[in-house]
Amino acid sequence: IIADAPGHIQYTRNMVTGASNSDLIIILVDARHGVIEQTRRHSIIASLLRIPHVVVAVNKMDLVEYSQDVYNNILIDYAALAKELGLTDITYIPISALNGDNIVENSTNIKWYEGANLLEILENVEVKNDVDLKHARFPVQYVIRPQTEDLHDYRGYAGKLVSGVYKKGDVVTILPSGFTSTVSDIEINGKSVDEAFAPQSIILHLADDIDISRGDLIVKNDDLPKVEQEIEVLLCWMDAKPLQAGKKYLLQLNSAVVKSVVKEIEYKIDVNTLENLPSPEQAGLNDVVKAVIKTAKPIAFDPYRNSRANGGAILIDESSLVTVGACMIQ
């Protein structure tokens, strides 16, 4: 899936939405202008959202006569920015989108570039290692109870395994209740299997009859997430109506939906410089802020830096059910 996000600052929310589930980001740099404010903003958002792979495509090389010196100077400038932001897996490529240079085929105009063309980079980037197989997290999406004559004892918990690996016999904890049990069976496509791994959709069966419902999280006993009612988040505000402390929203983390209130807006992040602007009265459309949210009941989460799958949430307007904020739990 390819998402084309607009570059202008007034569309920051669009870029955050597109980037939140992305494995790779292509940052276009105009060869005539080099690393500019917009380049910094896109790179800052990529670092905040922890996108694993970055491709810096230096475009319009035809307008600088395919100069290697111009290209190298841009690489030096961007490398300094990447170091500042902690971006690591970066691929640089000189292109001319207008003339097709290094897009699908390697360019004869840029003979000094010996790397792959853009399509080859996209086709060969290694994303399987980006799946988190360490932290086992299974949000229950649906409880299956057929209650038919043939299946009167059947109780299965269906959903997408967002991270980690589960095997028959694993000792698990159900959150937020804290009850424990053992995985007695795993189903995929109606067949019993010995193990399952992210991002498969599965049905888990547990050895004990426990009151489990949609939104509960099943995790392994040896790797528990945090369970709290007050969380700190980086929040991109997506609504025309401003965010103010004291306002109430629904907070959704995977399949869990809880009532919540924004207790405090600590600071606003300048997405062009990463500077923190303290104590804003409110957050406007496309603003990125640090906020404190209190939920009506405990939620189980991981910090976003450790798990994008179980650390990213959204805020929903209770009356309109419109998504108004994207949260990265700190």
N, C-alpha and C positions, 0 to 999 in steps of 0.2 A: 504494500500500500504506500502510495506517495501522497503526501500532503503539501500543497503549495501555500505557504503562509505569507501574507503581505508584510512588507518590511517597515512600514511607517509606524512611528511610536503610538499612534492612536489605535493601532490594531495589535497591541501587545497581547491582549486576551486571546486573539486568534492564533498567535504564535505559540502561546503557552498551551492552548488546547491541542494544537497539532503536534507539539513536541512532547507532550506528557507521556505518550505511549510509543515514542519513536526510538529506534535503535541507532539511527544515524542522522546527522544534520549536515546539509550542504550550505555553507555560508558563501554567498557570492560577493566577491570584491571587485570593484571597477578598477582595472589596471591604471586608468588615468588619475584616480584619486587615492588609491591605496586604502590603508586602514583608517576608517572614519568613525564618526559617532555611531552610525547605524551598525557598523561592524562590531563595535564594542557592545552595543545593546544586545544584538543577537547572540554574541558569544557569552555574555553574562547570563542570559536566559538559559542557554545550553548548559552552563555550569550549574545554575540553580536547579535545573531539572535532571542533572546528572546523565545526560545523553552520552552513551559509551563511546561513540565514534563520530569524529568530525572530519569533514572534507572541506577544505578551503579551495574554492574554485576561483582563480584569478581570471576574470572575464574581460572581454574586449581587448585581447592581446593584439588584434589587428590594428587597433587605433594607436598603439605605441610601437608599431613596426616589429612586433614579436620580440621585443627587447628582453634579453635574459637578465640584464642588469636591473631593469624595472621590476621584473618578477622576483629576483633575489632580494631586493630591498624590501618588497612587501612581505616576503617570507621572514626576514629578520624582524620586522615590526610586529608581525602577527605572533611570532614565537615568543616575544617578550610579553604580549598580552596573554597568550595561552599559559605561560608560566605563572603569571599573576593570578589567573583564574583557576589553576589546577587542572586544565585540560591536558589530556595525555595522548590518546590515540588519534593523531592528526595526520591526514594525508593532504598534500598540496598538489594542485594540478593547474597548469596554464591552459586556458580555453578561449575560443571565440565561438560563442553560441550562434552568432549570425552566419558564420562561414562553416560551422560544423567541426572546427578544429578540436581534436581530442575529446569529442563527444561520444561517437560510436566507433570511430576509427582514429588511429594515431595520425597526427597532423604532419604533413610534409613541410609545413611552414615553420614548425617548431622542432627542428631536428635535434636541438640541444637537450630536449626533454626526453628522457629514456624510460619514464614510468608508464603505467597503464592508462588507458583512456577512461573516461568517466563511467561508461557503461560497464566496463570490466571491473572497475572498483566496486560498483554497486552489486554486481553479480557475485563477486568473490569475497566480499566482506564477511568475516566470521562472526555470526551473531548467536550461534548456539551456546557459546560460553557466557553470553549475557544473561541467560536464564538462571535464576537463583535456585540452585539445587541444595543449598545448605540449610536454609530456614524453612521448615515444613509448615505451611500455612494453608488451611482449607476452610474458606468461608462457606457455611451452609446456605445454599440458595433455595432448596426445596426439600421437604420431608415427604418421602414416599411411603404411604400406608394403604395398599390396595384393599385390605380387609375383605378379600374374597375367600371363598371356601378353600381354594387351592393355596392361597398365600395369606392365611389369617394371622401368621406370626411375622410377616415380612415388615421390616422397618429399615429403610435405606435413606441415607443423607446424600443428596445430589448437589453437585456444584462443580466449579472449575478449580482445580488445584493451582493456586496462583504462584506457589514456590515450593521447593523442597521435594522429597521423596517419601512415600508411605509404603510400608510392607505389612503383610499379615503378621500379627503378633506384636506390632508396635504398641507401646503403652502411650496413651494420649490423654490430654486434658482438654476439657470443653470450657471455653471462656465466653462470657465473663463469670459463669457460675463456679468454675473451679473443680467440677466433678471429674473423676478420672475413669478410664475404661481401657479396653484393648481392641485393636482392629481385628475383627473376626473374618471379614471378607472384603474384597475390593472388586467392583464390577466396572468393566469398560465395554460399551456396546453390547450389553446383555450377557457378557461372558465373564466368568470369574478369573482373576489374575492374581499373581503373587505379589506384585508391586506396581505402583503408579508414580509418575513424576510430572512435574510442571512442564508445559501448561495443559495437561490433559483434563478433559471433563470426565468425572468419575462418580460412582456411588460407593460410599463407605458404609460398612456395617460394623456395629460395635457389639461387644460381648454382653453389655449391660443395657437394660432399658432405662434411659435417662431422658429427662424432659429437655429436648433440644429443638430449637426452632430456627427459622430463617434469620440470618444475621449473626448467629453464634459462630465462633471460630474454633476449629479443632486443630490442636497443635501437639507436637511431641513433648513428652515430659521433660526431656533433657535440654530443651531450647524454648523457653517461654518468652513471649513478647511482654511489653509493658501493658498494664491494665490500670487506667486512670480516668478520672472525670475532668481533669483540667489539663489542657494541652497547649503547647506553644506551636504556632504554625507560621510559615511564610505563605502569604495569601495574595493571589492575583485577583483583583476585584473586577467583575465582568458585567456589572449592572449600571444602568444610567443613574439609578438612585444611589446616593452615596452610602457607604458603610460608616456607621457610627457605633461607638461603644454603647452597650446596653440593648442592642437590637437582637431579636431572636430569629433563629433559622433552624432548619433541619440539617444535620450533618450526616452525610453518607460516606461510609468507608467500606468498600466492596459491597456486600449485601446487607450490612448493618445500617439502619437509619435511626438516629436518635435526635431528640429535641436538644437545642443548644442555645447559648447566649454568648455574644462577643463581649468579654469582660473589659478588654483593654486593647488599644492600638499603640504599641510601644514605639515604633518608628516606621518611616517610609523609606524604601530603598530607591535611590536614584539609579534607574536602570541604564544610565549612560556612564556612570562613574563608580557605582557600587557604594557610594557614600550613604550613610545612615542619617536621615533627617528626623530628629527625635520629636515625640509627642505631637503628631498631627491630630487635628480635631476630627478629621474624617478621611476616608479613602474614596477617591473618585474612580470613574471608569478607567481601566487599564493600569491603575496604581498597583504596585507590589509593596506589601507592608508586612511587618512582624506583628502578630496579634496573639492574644490569649483567649482561648475558647473554653467555656465550661459546658459539659454535657449533662443531660438529665440522669443518665446512668453510666456506669463505667464502660469504656470501649477498649478493645484489645488492639494494639498497634505496635509497629516498629518505627523507629526514626527513618525518615525518607532516605537519608544517606546510606542506611543499611539495607533497606528494602523498598524499592519503588512500588512493588505490588501491594504491600501492606502499610505503606506510609503516605499514600496519596489519597486525599479525600475531597469532597465537594460540599459547598454550602448551597442549600436550596431554599427559595422563598416559600414560606408555609402556605401562603394564599394562592399564588400563581403557579407554584411548583416549577418555576424557572431556576436553572442553575445560575447562581450569582457570584460564586467564588470558587477558585481552585486552590486547594491547600496542600502544602508540603509539610508534614508533621516533623517538628524538630525534636 
